[in-house]
Amino acid sequence: MRKLFAVILSIALLLGCFAVAASAQADVTRVVATFYGSGAQGFSWYTDTQADSVVTIDGQVHTGTSKRFNGAWSHSVIVEDLVPGREYNYRIGGFEGVFKTDPGRGVPVNFNVGGDTQATNADGFRLAANIFGAAFRAYPDAGFYTILGDLTQNSTGGEWDMFFDAFKGVNAKAALMPVAGNHDGFLKWGWFRNTFTLPEQHNYTNLSGIYYSFDYGDAHIAVLNTNDWFHIGTVQLNWLINDMSASDARWKIVMTHKPVYFHHEVAPDCLALRRALGPVCDMLGVDVVLSGHKHSFTRSAPLKGHGMADYERCEEPLFTDPDGTIYVMPGAAGGRGGGSPTFANIAIDGDALRYRAEIYDRETDTSSLRDEFTIVKTQPNPPVAPTNLPTNPLLLLPGQLFGFMRSLAAVIVVDYFIGGKIVPLVMELF
């Protein structure tokens, strides 16, 4: 009996060792770090076979979960109780990188941002990665970077592999806080939430992307999902109002894929978004809205109570206590812009927010200043009363349906026929 037990134990140990070896040899791909909350960091990656979900940070091992998705294994780890404002080294399989935690209020911070990368081949993704590589050379202290949606063209496994292969060097330097675009969210069920570990809101709205928020220095940043209900539905709008009104941050920033304001806009989904989100930004005192989608480089003057009116590009360099929100499109961070690719850096230091946009030169792999503006606050924004609006998607479903029909009707009747946008729309389509 003892001999039989010994044989069984030996076989079990042998199989265990084989499993550990197989786990250690699993091919690790698509590694990315993200902010998850105060003192918390998220990590995501894929393996081609089932393996342990393990992240090693400064020698300490942290574990998470995995699940089967699109023929591979998607891994997610959330690490909490990290020291604010500290740089950490981490390792996942053979991938090694660093990340910086949010330093908290009162500390100067900056981050890099670009529009759509949206490539379909390795060369296109390498160009996008080179642009952000230049951004981190120009602003090496940037704590994270953002792509404002459409990271890929078709959101296929092959395109995501090419994206992460090209961005290995960038992702080894800093966290990525992504925005869901229509090309990698709309009808691409589950891709975004299985690619990034983010503090998403768990309801049906995030099937086509993710919306979430986080603090960074003196800023509170809300990242929206504009694939939601033609524009943005009641559930997400109520969440945004609750989220922003609860923050005491000096600066409020919103990131979207589709733009709220774009000069001479005729696209129906963007016009509907303007109706839904513009008044909410007015009410919440949002300072800056960053958007992609149009592959264009433009910015507005501070807008408040602007309604459905278009705007012309603003070039003013300084705004002191502006009464309104500045809507910015930093241009495509890839080959989709039709001209020179661009990126931007946003720096926040107490009472000042500085935006610097740079043109990327493909021939020299360098960048040069294209545009700059600064917002200065001599007094804080008026406080917004905290709200607790309902966000239950089932209870709000009738309102979502009614809001969708009302927005569609308003765009068709008011904007296109009464507002005269039907002719520009036809000209743009044909």
C-alpha positions, 0 to 999 in steps of 0.5 A: 500500500505504501509503495502504491501511494509513493508511486501515485505521489511521484506521478502527481509531482511529475505531472505538477512539474510538467504543468509548471514547466508548461505554464512557464513556457506559455507565450506571453503577448499583448502586455499592458499596464493601466491605472485602476484606482488610488494606489492600484494598478491593472495588468493585462496580457494573453497566452496561447495556452492556459497558464498562471496569471502572475505579475512580479512587482519589485520582487513580489508576486501578485496573482489574478484571473484568466479566461478563454477568449477568441482562441487564447487566454486573457489574463488580468491582475489588479495590484493594490496598496501601491505607494503614490508617486513611485516608479515600480518595475514589473515582470510578466513572463519575459516582458519587463516594464516600469510604471508610475503610480498617481502621485496624488493632489498637489504634485505636477503631472503630465501625460501624452495623448494622440488620436487614432492609430487605426492601422491594419499592418505591421508598418502602420502600427510601427509608425504609431509606436514611433510617434509615441516613442518620440512623445516620451523622448520629448516628455520623459516624465509623462506618467501615462499615455492615451490613444483616443480610440480606434487603436485598430482598424478591425479589432481582430486578433492579428491586428491586436498582436501587431499593435502590442508587438509594435508598442512593446517599447512604449508599454514598457515605459508607462501605463496606457489609458485607452478610449474605445473607438468605433473600429475597436468597439462597435459590434466588436463584442468583448474585445476591449474589456478582454484586452485592458484591465480598467475600473469599468462600470459593469453593465451592458453598455460596456459590451461595445467598449468601456467607460471609466474614470481615474484621478491623476495629480490635480485632475479627474479624468472621465473616459467615455464610450461613444459607441453607446446608443447612437450618442451616449445613453442615459445610463452613461450620462447619469454615471458621468454626472454622478462621477464628476460631481463627486470629485473635488479635483481642481481640473476636470477632463473628459476623453471621448472617441467621437467629438462633441464639437467639430467645425462644420459637423454633419455626421448624425452620431456626432450631432446627437453626441453634441446634444447629449454631452455638451450641456452636461459638460457645461453643467459639470464645469469640464475644462477640456474634452479630448477627442479623436475619430475625425483624424483632424487637428483642431481646438475650440475657444471655451464653449458654454451654452453653445447649443448646436452651433459650429465653431471655427478653430481657435489659436489663442495661446492663453485663457484665464478663468475661461467660462466654458469647455475647450474641445480639442482634437490632437490629430491622428497618431498614425498614418490616417491623418492625411498629413503629418502625424501629431501627438500632444502633451498635457501638463498640470501644475496647480493653477495651470494646465498646459497643452502642447501639440507636436508634429512628428517627422517620419524621416528624422524620427523627431517632433517639433511644436505645432500648437500650444495653449495654457489655461490659468485658474485664479479661482477654483471652479464653482462646486457642483452639487453631488448627485446620485442619479440612477444607473441601473440599465434595466430600470432605465431601458425605456428611457434609453429607447425613448432617448435614442428615438428622440435624438434621431428625430432631432438630428433628422428634423432640426439639424438636417432639414431646419438647420440646413445640414442635409446638403453638406451631409449629401456632399460629404457622402457622395 
